[in-house]
Amino acid sequence: MARTQPYNQNCPIARTLDIIGDRWTLLIIRDLFLGHSRFGEFRQSTPRISPKLLSERLKRLEEEGLVERALLDGYPPRAEYRLTEKGRAIFPVLYAMGTWGAEYLFDGEPELRDAVLTFIESRVPEYRRMKEMTARSEGRTGTSGRQAESLSQ
């Protein structure tokens, strides 16, 4: 599958989407934050992505400096993937998307939403730090905007 045509704009959002806007790319980055590092782990987490497309996405992330690949000893040859400092710097974008999704896309599923957020918080140190910073800056203890609104009614 060919890569999406680049936007070729002088807009920082368009330039960011040129790198991470292809289908599956943000889910691969999500998995890296969750601690996945091997090809098979990415395939297990996102089973509908073809091996060829997964390879292309990982290679693109490596070329753009978001991911580094380390070859492991042994046969058959295997690699581990890790986020670079540049790749880790994208976490606030994922946090914002996840927060928005948790707030607006789990209507009628509060238990599932809470379970997902608890899982993420247990696996991603950046999530805990971002959540604490957000709560402090908003003067609250982690209650979402809609949750706070419903509590005040």
Buried (B, 14 or more C-beta within 10 A) or exposed (E): EEEEEEBEEEEEEEBEBBBBBBEBBBBBBBBBBBEBBEBEBBBEBBEEBEEEBBEBBBEBBBEBEBBBEEEEEEEEEEBBBEBBEEBBEBBEEBBEEBBEEBBEEBEEEEEEBEEBBEEBEEEBEBBEEBBEEBEEEEEEEEEBEEBEEEEEE
